[in-house]
């Protein structure tokens, strides 16, 4: 069984397996025959239909689409998901997936819907390459931002104790969670319905945006202790906000791999879950 983790961001889709990382724009476009072919991701056939994915869709499709809706239960999620999985999947091996949902959607109904969307058998091919038959049998859904915690805790076991808070700054949402002694605290976890796409590069806006995050989270974290609570920060937005957020969160630790930290943490969850399953089967 191969374990692959996926972070289906509304701006970029990220994937990881066996020390391989890939990411591409979360854009899909209609396909057409090209006489002038240039390098770039991705010209792909999924279950008998052709698409352009990522930068290629932006460059070549007449009607490229980015699904920035709150819900991720739609065909575009499946197409992006299968594109990334097919790039990492080994031939003739069943696949176990760990992926995430925003915390405000992390309920049994939506988890079941995303599993139903992604699970099953699919046929994927790229021009000139061997057809891949994907068999996706196992899917685990994780809360977005939680992956960052598991990624950081693997590197620093001290984070497995005490109260740790995570802020994951995505393009459309900011997911935050609180973990105490390895257990999620539901009442101190959630989703802010704005993200880094609303930023421009003016210094004033970066400062104000950081202050808004601090103000909003301070109202959610009633018992936040700035001298004791460690704050782990990840997501693409931190590349702009690093120095500003550190002014407000005294014990902030910015991930050394903020773009991939969630998907790397999802992979660790998959290893812990499916690695044990494989060991049981091997016996």
Backbone bond lengths (Angstrom), bond angles and torsions (degrees), N, CA, C in turn:
res aa  C-N    CA-C-N  psi(-1)  N-CA   C-N-CA  omega(-1)  CA-C   N-CA-C  phi
1 X - - - 1.469 - - 1.524 110.15 -
2 X 1.338 116.38 129.28 1.452 121.17 176.85 1.521 109.68 -98.33
3 X 1.325 116.43 134.34 1.464 122.12 178.14 1.526 108.45 -100.05
4 X 1.320 115.92 127.25 1.461 122.20 177.11 1.527 107.79 -129.97
5 X 1.317 116.70 133.44 1.467 120.05 176.90 1.521 109.60 -107.81
6 X 1.328 115.37 149.12 1.463 121.64 -175.95 1.523 109.84 -138.22
7 X 1.317 115.88 135.41 1.464 122.65 174.55 1.525 106.53 -121.70
8 X 1.337 115.35 100.85 1.461 121.24 -171.72 1.528 110.02 -87.51
9 X 1.312 116.25 76.74 1.452 120.50 -179.86 1.514 112.12 -74.41
10 X 1.319 116.95 154.55 1.459 119.86 -179.89 1.524 111.79 -75.31
11 X 1.321 117.41 -18.90 1.457 120.90 175.50 1.523 111.15 -97.86
12 X 1.345 116.69 -47.66 1.454 121.67 179.37 1.525 110.20 -135.00
13 X 1.328 115.94 146.58 1.465 122.18 174.59 1.525 107.67 -103.57
14 X 1.339 116.30 129.59 1.453 121.80 -177.36 1.521 110.40 -120.14
15 X 1.356 116.08 144.08 1.456 121.69 -177.61 1.524 109.38 -141.25
16 X 1.359 115.18 152.43 1.461 119.51 -179.24 1.520 110.01 -150.52
17 X 1.339 115.45 139.28 1.464 121.67 171.34 1.522 108.97 -166.32
18 X 1.323 116.20 134.56 1.474 121.02 172.96 1.527 113.05 50.07
19 X 1.336 115.63 50.82 1.462 122.70 176.65 1.528 113.99 67.42
20 X 1.311 117.86 16.97 1.458 122.01 175.17 1.520 110.13 -113.06
21 X 1.330 115.99 128.23 1.458 122.23 175.27 1.524 109.08 -114.45
22 X 1.326 116.22 140.25 1.455 119.90 170.14 1.528 108.86 -140.20
23 X 1.316 115.72 152.13 1.460 120.64 173.69 1.517 108.55 -151.13
24 X 1.315 115.68 152.74 1.454 121.06 177.00 1.523 108.67 -156.48
25 X 1.311 115.97 161.11 1.457 121.73 179.07 1.527 110.16 -60.47
26 X 1.299 116.63 138.65 1.472 121.26 179.75 1.530 109.87 -82.75
27 X 1.327 114.05 64.62 1.463 121.70 -177.18 1.526 108.67 -129.28
28 X 1.336 116.35 137.84 1.458 123.38 178.48 1.524 108.18 -126.48
29 X 1.344 115.72 140.70 1.459 119.43 178.65 1.510 111.90 -140.21
30 X 1.324 114.99 160.79 1.462 119.70 178.10 1.530 109.26 -68.86
31 X 1.314 114.64 149.76 1.465 122.22 -175.86 1.521 110.67 -94.50
32 X 1.341 116.33 148.84 1.456 120.86 167.37 1.527 108.80 -149.25
33 X 1.303 115.33 157.72 1.462 120.65 178.77 1.526 109.45 -65.45
34 X 1.315 116.42 134.45 1.464 120.76 -179.08 1.529 110.17 -117.02
35 X 1.317 116.82 131.31 1.458 121.27 170.66 1.520 110.90 -86.60
36 X 1.329 115.52 -28.84 1.462 121.40 178.75 1.516 108.02 -106.65
37 X 1.299 116.55 102.59 1.468 121.69 -178.19 1.513 110.24 -100.95
38 X 1.325 116.67 131.71 1.452 122.06 175.37 1.517 109.12 -122.76
39 X 1.317 115.57 161.10 1.463 120.45 179.98 1.523 110.54 -68.55
40 X 1.307 115.47 151.71 1.468 119.84 176.55 1.504 110.57 144.95
41 X 1.337 115.86 160.41 1.453 119.30 -179.64 1.519 109.59 -87.01
42 X 1.320 118.97 150.38 1.451 133.61 -23.90 1.497 107.46 -138.68
43 X 1.317 117.27 134.47 1.453 124.81 172.31 1.523 105.73 -96.87
44 X 1.338 117.86 114.25 1.457 120.14 -166.57 1.531 111.29 -142.65
45 X 1.321 114.59 147.03 1.461 121.34 172.06 1.521 107.93 -112.94
46 X 1.327 116.66 123.27 1.466 122.29 -178.96 1.519 108.60 -122.21
47 X 1.311 115.28 117.20 1.470 121.53 178.67 1.527 112.21 50.63
48 X 1.356 115.18 41.10 1.454 120.84 173.37 1.519 116.23 91.96
49 X 1.324 118.53 -3.50 1.466 121.78 -179.77 1.525 110.25 -119.29
50 X 1.345 116.63 143.71 1.458 122.20 -177.26 1.526 111.58 -95.77
51 X 1.349 114.71 145.41 1.467 121.05 179.16 1.525 109.03 -145.93
52 X 1.330 115.44 157.46 1.457 122.28 161.97 1.532 106.93 -103.26
53 X 1.330 115.93 138.26 1.458 121.77 -176.80 1.531 109.69 -127.51
54 X 1.317 116.64 143.41 1.459 121.90 173.02 1.519 112.42 76.29
55 X 1.338 115.71 -141.85 1.465 121.12 -178.16 1.525 111.85 -59.56
56 X 1.343 116.55 -33.09 1.461 119.60 178.94 1.527 111.01 -62.63
57 X 1.319 117.25 -38.50 1.467 120.56 177.33 1.527 110.66 -64.02
58 X 1.321 116.83 -41.83 1.472 119.94 178.56 1.518 111.23 -63.69
59 X 1.338 115.81 -36.29 1.455 120.32 -174.39 1.533 112.87 -82.21
60 X 1.327 117.42 -37.23 1.460 120.39 -168.76 1.539 115.24 -112.99
61 X 1.312 118.49 -26.68 1.461 119.10 -176.61 1.524 110.52 -78.62
62 X 1.324 115.98 144.39 1.461 120.65 178.07 1.527 110.99 -79.00
63 X 1.329 115.64 -25.46 1.462 120.16 -178.98 1.531 110.48 -132.22
64 X 1.334 117.80 63.60 1.477 118.49 176.92 1.515 110.68 -66.00
65 X 1.323 116.21 148.20 1.464 119.08 -177.57 1.524 111.34 -134.29
66 X 1.302 114.89 137.17 1.455 123.76 172.46 1.525 107.22 -116.97
67 X 1.331 116.62 118.52 1.461 119.56 -178.46 1.527 108.86 -88.11
68 X 1.317 114.77 98.68 1.465 120.30 -178.20 1.521 111.50 -100.87
69 X 1.328 116.28 20.43 1.464 120.33 178.17 1.522 110.28 -66.55
70 X 1.330 115.03 158.36 1.467 118.77 178.95 1.519 111.16 -62.03
71 X 1.327 117.29 -41.94 1.467 121.32 179.92 1.529 110.57 -79.18
72 X 1.321 115.79 143.79 1.460 121.52 174.38 1.529 111.74 -105.03
73 X 1.333 117.02 9.71 1.460 120.67 -178.30 1.530 108.39 -89.63
74 X 1.325 115.96 81.16 1.453 120.52 178.29 1.526 109.65 -158.50
75 X 1.324 115.92 168.85 1.466 121.68 -174.14 1.522 112.34 -58.94
76 X 1.335 117.17 -36.32 1.457 120.05 -177.84 1.525 111.45 -59.80
77 X 1.323 117.53 -40.52 1.466 120.22 176.78 1.522 110.44 -59.14
78 X 1.328 117.13 -44.50 1.465 120.57 -179.92 1.520 111.03 -61.86
79 X 1.325 118.43 -44.61 1.461 121.65 -177.69 1.537 111.22 -64.68
80 X 1.322 117.01 -43.96 1.464 120.06 177.79 1.527 110.79 -64.73
81 X 1.317 115.70 -42.45 1.462 122.57 179.32 1.525 110.32 -59.50
82 X 1.318 118.05 -49.13 1.461 121.38 -177.31 1.526 111.68 -68.00
83 X 1.325 116.91 -32.11 1.464 119.80 175.94 1.523 110.55 -61.62
84 X 1.321 117.00 -50.87 1.458 120.34 -179.11 1.512 112.95 -65.83
85 X 1.326 116.78 -43.43 1.459 120.54 -179.09 1.522 110.44 -62.16
86 X 1.342 116.81 -42.14 1.468 120.00 -177.34 1.525 112.29 -64.98
87 X 1.325 117.18 -29.71 1.464 120.35 179.44 1.524 112.49 -70.20
88 X 1.323 117.02 -25.26 1.466 121.39 -177.17 1.526 113.42 -106.00
89 X 1.339 117.38 -18.40 1.460 120.54 -171.69 1.529 111.44 -70.31
90 X 1.318 114.97 137.77 1.459 120.96 172.49 1.522 109.30 -84.91
91 X 1.330 115.83 152.29 1.459 120.34 -179.12 1.517 111.79 -65.93
92 X 1.329 115.09 142.36 1.469 122.53 170.51 1.526 113.43 57.44
93 X 1.307 116.70 39.34 1.467 120.18 177.63 1.527 109.01 -135.77
94 X 1.326 116.33 134.02 1.461 119.39 177.02 1.528 109.54 -67.00
95 X 1.328 115.30 154.87 1.458 120.64 -171.36 1.525 109.81 -122.94
96 X 1.321 115.76 133.86 1.462 122.50 171.16 1.523 107.86 -111.36
97 X 1.313 116.18 131.00 1.464 121.98 -174.29 1.522 110.43 -113.85
98 X 1.325 115.94 138.91 1.464 120.85 164.52 1.526 107.13 -120.59
99 X 1.313 116.06 128.58 1.455 120.87 -179.27 1.525 108.87 -144.88
100 X 1.324 117.39 178.54 1.456 119.91 -172.35 1.513 114.15 -126.41
101 X 1.318 114.10 162.56 1.457 123.34 170.48 1.533 108.20 -132.07
102 X 1.343 117.02 149.92 1.474 118.58 172.26 1.524 110.18 -56.22
103 X 1.307 116.69 147.19 1.465 120.27 -174.61 1.528 111.48 -62.90
104 X 1.338 117.72 -33.00 1.467 118.87 179.98 1.533 112.42 -70.42
105 X 1.338 117.30 -10.88 1.467 121.43 175.92 1.534 112.23 -110.75
106 X 1.303 116.06 7.02 1.468 119.80 -172.87 1.527 109.84 -85.67
107 X 1.329 114.19 73.03 1.464 120.04 177.67 1.523 108.19 -128.97
108 X 1.339 118.63 162.98 1.473 120.51 -174.43 1.519 114.38 -56.52
109 X 1.341 117.88 -38.50 1.458 120.48 -177.36 1.527 111.34 -63.68
110 X 1.327 117.07 -49.66 1.462 120.26 -177.16 1.521 110.33 -71.14
111 X 1.334 118.12 -36.03 1.469 119.83 176.24 1.521 110.22 -59.73
112 X 1.332 117.07 -44.03 1.472 120.33 179.12 1.530 110.85 -64.17
113 X 1.322 117.08 -36.46 1.467 120.47 -179.49 1.525 111.36 -67.33
114 X 1.323 117.39 -41.41 1.467 119.28 -179.59 1.519 110.60 -70.02
115 X 1.329 117.83 -35.47 1.467 120.61 175.88 1.523 109.96 -63.70
116 X 1.332 117.83 -45.65 1.465 121.62 179.43 1.530 111.03 -61.36
117 X 1.330 116.78 -36.06 1.463 121.17 179.78 1.526 111.66 -65.94
118 X 1.327 116.75 -41.78 1.460 121.23 -169.13 1.526 114.00 -93.67
119 X 1.299 117.42 -25.96 1.459 121.41 -171.56 1.525 111.09 -76.64
120 X 1.349 115.95 147.94 1.456 119.99 173.52 1.516 112.86 130.91
121 X 1.332 115.06 -163.74 1.460 122.36 -179.31 1.530 109.09 -108.26
122 X 1.339 115.91 136.64 1.454 121.49 -177.12 1.527 109.27 -142.03
123 X 1.321 116.38 148.86 1.465 121.95 178.40 1.523 108.12 -113.94
124 X 1.332 116.00 124.13 1.462 121.98 -174.26 1.521 109.10 -132.08
125 X 1.333 116.31 139.70 1.464 119.21 176.81 1.520 110.29 -148.55
126 X 1.333 114.71 152.28 1.452 123.63 172.85 1.529 108.08 -114.11
127 X 1.328 119.29 151.71 1.470 120.64 -178.05 1.529 112.01 -54.32
128 X 1.321 115.61 128.17 1.462 120.74 175.98 1.509 115.41 78.75
129 X 1.339 117.19 0.33 1.460 120.16 -178.52 1.521 110.19 -114.78
130 X 1.318 114.93 161.67 1.455 121.28 -178.06 1.542 111.10 -65.46
131 X 1.310 115.30 140.96 1.463 120.66 176.72 1.527 109.55 -67.39
132 X 1.327 115.59 137.34 1.462 120.62 176.17 1.521 109.81 -110.14
133 X 1.310 114.84 131.90 1.457 120.38 174.43 1.528 107.71 -104.70
134 X 1.311 115.74 111.08 1.457 121.97 -174.99 1.519 109.73 -93.27
135 X 1.319 115.57 131.18 1.461 121.39 175.14 1.520 107.69 -120.30
136 X 1.333 115.57 100.48 1.463 121.39 -176.14 1.527 107.61 -99.45
137 X 1.321 115.66 103.70 1.463 121.45 -171.38 1.520 114.25 -101.82
138 X 1.320 116.52 -30.12 1.461 120.82 -174.27 1.519 109.12 -127.79
139 X 1.326 116.89 129.66 1.466 121.37 177.69 1.525 109.45 -134.51
140 X 1.317 116.11 127.38 1.464 122.03 174.05 1.525 108.83 -114.23
141 X 1.313 116.60 130.36 1.466 121.93 179.92 1.528 109.18 -102.74
142 X 1.318 115.42 128.04 1.467 122.29 -178.00 1.535 109.42 -115.10
143 X 1.326 117.47 155.98 1.464 119.40 173.75 1.524 110.96 -74.93
144 X 1.321 116.58 129.86 1.458 119.49 176.11 1.530 109.44 -60.92
145 X 1.294 115.20 140.72 1.480 127.85 -172.13 1.518 110.56 91.32
146 X 1.347 118.22 -28.95 1.460 120.40 178.22 1.513 112.57 -65.53
147 X 1.348 116.17 -32.05 1.454 119.13 178.87 1.521 112.23 -59.65
148 X 1.326 116.00 -38.84 1.468 119.94 179.34 1.527 110.99 -57.91
149 X 1.324 116.37 -41.10 1.460 119.72 179.45 1.528 111.06 -59.59
150 X 1.327 117.65 -48.14 1.464 120.29 -177.02 1.527 111.74 -67.94
151 X 1.318 116.79 -33.98 1.463 120.31 175.82 1.530 110.40 -64.23
152 X 1.332 116.52 -46.78 1.465 119.79 -177.65 1.531 111.66 -72.20
153 X 1.334 117.21 -36.85 1.467 120.11 -178.74 1.521 111.86 -67.45
154 X 1.329 117.55 -29.25 1.462 119.06 176.35 1.520 110.55 -64.77
155 X 1.322 117.07 -38.21 1.466 120.92 179.80 1.522 111.84 -76.62
156 X 1.336 116.17 -32.61 1.463 120.89 -175.11 1.528 109.34 -131.97
157 X 1.338 118.33 90.75 1.468 121.93 -176.84 1.523 114.27 -57.34
158 X 1.334 118.36 -20.09 1.462 120.31 178.36 1.530 111.77 -61.95
159 X 1.333 116.39 -23.36 1.464 120.28 -179.94 1.522 112.40 -73.06
160 X 1.334 117.52 -9.05 1.464 120.69 179.04 1.521 111.81 -76.79
161 X 1.326 116.57 -6.59 1.468 121.30 -178.62 1.534 109.68 -124.17
162 X 1.301 115.62 150.12 1.452 120.30 -179.71 1.513 111.72 84.28
163 X 1.320 115.91 -170.73 1.456 121.52 -176.36 1.528 109.60 -101.58
164 X 1.326 114.89 120.58 1.460 122.14 -179.29 1.523 107.72 -119.06
165 X 1.312 115.73 134.67 1.461 120.45 177.33 1.531 108.47 -117.58
166 X 1.330 115.57 141.19 1.466 121.34 -176.69 1.519 109.24 -121.33
167 X 1.331 115.98 137.02 1.464 122.69 173.74 1.521 106.96 -123.79
168 X 1.325 116.70 119.33 1.465 121.63 178.56 1.525 108.29 -115.50
169 X 1.326 115.77 111.61 1.463 121.66 -171.86 1.522 109.41 -96.45
170 X 1.324 116.19 100.16 1.449 121.41 177.28 1.513 111.92 -92.10
171 X 1.328 115.43 -177.53 1.460 119.28 -176.95 1.524 112.03 -74.08
172 X 1.350 116.80 -33.08 1.466 120.38 -176.02 1.525 113.75 -113.84
173 X 1.323 116.76 -23.28 1.461 120.94 -179.48 1.521 110.05 -140.68
174 X 1.325 114.66 162.07 1.461 122.26 172.26 1.525 106.83 -120.64
175 X 1.322 116.47 113.28 1.457 120.41 176.88 1.525 109.14 -94.81
176 X 1.318 115.74 139.50 1.457 120.40 178.80 1.519 108.91 -135.78
177 X 1.309 115.54 145.09 1.467 119.21 176.90 1.518 109.64 -144.93
178 X 1.314 114.69 158.79 1.456 122.39 176.19 1.523 108.45 -122.23
179 X 1.315 115.83 133.24 1.460 122.30 -179.43 1.527 107.97 -128.09
180 X 1.315 116.87 126.13 1.455 121.45 178.88 1.523 109.43 -120.53
181 X 1.325 115.25 121.09 1.468 121.68 -178.77 1.528 111.43 51.05
182 X 1.330 115.98 40.06 1.456 121.27 176.14 1.502 115.61 85.59
183 X 1.347 118.80 2.13 1.467 121.97 -178.07 1.531 110.42 -116.28
184 X 1.337 115.96 135.84 1.460 120.06 176.38 1.525 110.66 -65.37
185 X 1.331 115.65 142.21 1.456 122.96 171.67 1.529 107.10 -108.05
186 X 1.319 115.90 102.53 1.458 120.71 -172.30 1.532 112.57 -61.03
187 X 1.325 117.34 -42.56 1.461 119.94 -174.78 1.523 112.78 -67.38
188 X 1.333 117.13 -16.23 1.457 121.37 179.53 1.523 111.53 -109.91
189 X 1.322 116.52 25.01 1.464 121.70 -178.97 1.520 109.12 -132.78
190 X 1.338 116.53 148.20 1.458 119.08 -179.10 1.519 112.12 175.26
191 X 1.319 115.45 -160.58 1.466 122.94 -176.30 1.526 109.50 -135.17
192 X 1.337 115.77 129.44 1.461 121.17 170.61 1.530 107.18 -93.02
193 X 1.318 116.80 131.25 1.465 120.45 -170.20 1.528 112.49 -89.44
194 X 1.315 115.59 50.71 1.462 122.55 170.04 1.522 107.36 -154.26
195 X 1.328 116.49 163.63 1.455 118.97 -176.47 1.510 112.20 -154.31
196 X 1.321 115.35 -170.61 1.458 120.84 -170.76 1.521 113.63 -69.85
197 X 1.343 118.01 -14.74 1.455 119.58 178.68 1.530 111.24 -63.56
198 X 1.329 116.64 -20.22 1.461 120.60 -179.60 1.526 113.21 -82.59
199 X 1.324 115.28 -1.46 1.456 119.17 -179.24 1.522 111.27 -86.39
200 X 1.307 116.00 150.77 1.457 119.87 159.51 1.528 106.74 -119.32
201 X 1.289 117.35 -176.74 1.460 120.12 -171.37 1.523 114.45 -90.16
202 X 1.308 118.85 12.63 1.459 118.65 178.51 1.524 110.14 -75.71
203 X 1.284 115.79 140.29 1.473 121.20 -177.14 1.522 111.02 -59.84
204 X 1.325 116.59 -38.30 1.464 119.89 -178.10 1.519 110.85 -63.19
205 X 1.323 117.24 -42.87 1.446 119.93 -178.09 1.524 112.19 -68.22
206 X 1.321 117.73 -37.27 1.462 120.65 176.83 1.530 110.14 -61.53
207 X 1.311 115.84 -43.37 1.465 120.26 178.58 1.526 110.62 -63.96
208 X 1.308 116.46 -46.97 1.462 120.47 -177.70 1.523 111.67 -67.79
209 X 1.323 116.80 -37.76 1.453 121.13 179.13 1.532 110.03 -63.87
210 X 1.325 116.27 -42.99 1.476 120.51 178.25 1.520 110.69 -63.56
211 X 1.302 116.07 -40.98 1.470 119.78 179.88 1.532 110.70 -66.15
212 X 1.337 116.92 -35.13 1.467 119.92 176.96 1.528 110.35 -64.58
213 X 1.326 117.36 -44.15 1.472 120.20 176.90 1.516 110.15 -57.48
214 X 1.326 115.95 -46.98 1.464 120.35 -179.30 1.534 111.00 -61.50
215 X 1.324 116.57 -44.30 1.472 120.37 -178.92 1.528 110.72 -64.57
216 X 1.331 116.61 -45.05 1.465 119.92 -177.32 1.524 111.36 -66.30
217 X 1.329 117.29 -41.45 1.459 119.39 -179.40 1.526 111.49 -73.36
218 X 1.307 116.90 -31.79 1.470 119.33 176.54 1.520 110.83 -62.70
219 X 1.330 116.44 -33.34 1.468 119.53 178.55 1.529 111.69 -74.67
220 X 1.338 117.22 -23.71 1.468 121.31 178.31 1.525 110.80 -85.51
221 X 1.335 116.11 -39.10 1.462 121.65 -176.89 1.529 108.66 -94.38
222 X 1.312 116.45 81.05 1.472 121.19 -174.81 1.523 111.49 -61.02
223 X 1.340 116.70 -35.22 1.466 120.15 -176.86 1.526 112.54 -101.98
224 X 1.323 116.86 23.72 1.460 120.39 179.01 1.522 110.29 -61.68
225 X 1.334 115.46 129.82 1.462 122.41 178.18 1.521 107.90 -115.89
226 X 1.313 116.58 105.99 1.464 120.34 -173.18 1.520 113.24 -66.42
227 X 1.323 117.52 -20.00 1.465 120.17 -179.94 1.529 113.00 -89.32
228 X 1.325 116.98 -12.67 1.458 119.74 -176.57 1.527 114.16 -122.43
229 X 1.316 118.09 -37.12 1.461 120.43 -173.74 1.530 111.35 -73.90
230 X 1.331 115.48 123.48 1.460 120.62 175.47 1.527 109.08 -82.18
231 X 1.317 116.18 134.05 1.462 122.60 -179.90 1.526 108.29 -112.67
232 X 1.326 116.98 117.15 1.459 121.89 173.66 1.531 107.68 -95.53
233 X 1.322 116.64 129.51 1.463 120.22 -176.49 1.528 109.64 -122.97
234 X 1.341 115.39 134.11 1.465 120.37 -179.68 1.523 109.08 -147.19
235 X 1.334 115.55 -175.32 1.458 121.48 -178.98 1.513 111.29 96.68
236 X 1.323 116.34 155.86 1.455 120.47 -176.79 1.515 114.33 -60.22
237 X 1.330 117.49 -28.32 1.458 120.52 -178.75 1.512 114.19 -63.48
238 X 1.330 116.85 -24.53 1.468 119.52 -177.36 1.530 111.06 -69.55
239 X 1.319 118.20 -19.27 1.464 120.49 177.85 1.527 110.65 -63.09
240 X 1.333 116.94 -27.53 1.457 121.55 176.46 1.520 112.81 -93.02
241 X 1.334 116.41 -31.05 1.464 121.08 -166.66 1.520 114.93 -103.43
242 X 1.306 117.80 -1.76 1.470 123.01 -172.54 1.532 112.11 -45.05
243 X 1.306 117.61 -61.73 1.471 120.94 -173.71 1.524 112.58 -67.20
244 X 1.335 117.09 -26.01 1.455 120.27 -177.79 1.527 111.02 -78.80
245 X 1.334 116.94 -46.34 1.463 119.55 -178.95 1.520 111.82 -64.94
246 X 1.315 117.22 -32.30 1.464 120.25 179.44 1.530 111.97 -65.06
247 X 1.326 116.79 -18.94 1.465 119.74 175.94 1.528 111.00 -69.78
248 X 1.329 116.15 -26.98 1.460 120.29 -173.53 1.526 113.16 -103.35
249 X 1.320 116.97 -33.34 1.460 120.72 179.57 1.530 108.39 -105.81
250 X 1.327 115.72 105.14 1.469 121.07 -171.61 1.526 112.80 -61.79
251 X 1.333 116.78 -40.29 1.464 120.17 -174.85 1.521 110.65 -105.88
252 X 1.326 115.47 45.76 1.460 121.07 -178.62 1.530 110.48 -81.92
253 X 1.333 114.81 136.14 1.458 122.23 172.57 1.525 106.82 -122.32
254 X 1.322 116.76 116.61 1.457 120.69 177.31 1.514 108.66 -87.65
255 X 1.312 117.11 129.43 1.459 121.32 -178.84 1.521 110.99 -56.00
256 X 1.336 115.84 144.03 1.461 119.62 177.21 1.533 111.60 -75.35
257 X 1.330 117.10 -8.82 1.466 121.67 176.53 1.531 108.24 -139.80
258 X 1.336 117.31 67.21 1.468 120.40 -168.35 1.523 114.40 -64.09
259 X 1.328 117.73 -29.64 1.461 120.32 179.92 1.523 110.99 -68.84
260 X 1.332 116.17 -39.99 1.465 121.39 -172.55 1.522 113.83 -104.58
261 X 1.321 119.30 -2.45 1.465 119.52 -170.53 1.523 113.01 -59.27
262 X 1.340 118.01 -37.69 1.459 119.66 178.72 1.527 110.94 -66.42
263 X 1.336 117.03 -46.48 1.463 119.23 -177.74 1.527 111.02 -68.68
264 X 1.329 117.61 -31.71 1.469 120.34 175.54 1.524 110.85 -68.21
265 X 1.332 116.12 -37.68 1.459 119.70 176.13 1.518 112.17 -68.36
266 X 1.334 117.29 -38.96 1.467 120.01 175.32 1.529 110.30 -58.38
267 X 1.322 115.75 -38.24 1.475 119.87 179.33 1.525 110.55 -63.72
268 X 1.319 116.74 -41.14 1.473 119.97 178.00 1.527 110.54 -61.94
269 X 1.320 116.75 -38.47 1.465 120.53 176.66 1.530 109.67 -63.19
270 X 1.330 116.39 -41.75 1.456 120.50 178.32 1.516 112.51 -63.52
271 X 1.326 116.24 -41.69 1.470 120.16 177.71 1.521 110.27 -61.22
272 X 1.334 116.25 -44.39 1.470 119.84 -179.37 1.521 111.18 -63.79
273 X 1.329 117.68 -40.29 1.462 120.66 -176.68 1.518 112.45 -80.32
274 X 1.315 117.05 -55.27 1.454 120.32 -172.31 1.521 112.15 -83.11
275 X 1.337 116.71 -23.10 1.456 118.55 173.33 1.520 110.93 -62.97
276 X 1.337 115.80 -41.45 1.470 120.38 176.70 1.523 110.58 -65.64
277 X 1.347 116.76 -37.01 1.461 120.39 178.91 1.518 110.52 -64.35
278 X 1.342 116.70 -43.98 1.455 120.50 179.42 1.529 111.31 -63.38
279 X 1.353 116.26 -38.37 1.457 119.78 179.61 1.529 110.17 -64.61
280 X 1.343 116.17 -38.56 1.465 119.95 178.72 1.534 110.96 -66.17
281 X 1.342 116.15 -41.84 1.457 120.55 179.64 1.534 110.38 -64.43
282 X 1.342 115.56 -39.90 1.473 119.82 -178.33 1.518 112.32 -62.81
283 X 1.320 117.67 -29.05 1.469 121.07 179.40 1.524 110.52 -68.92
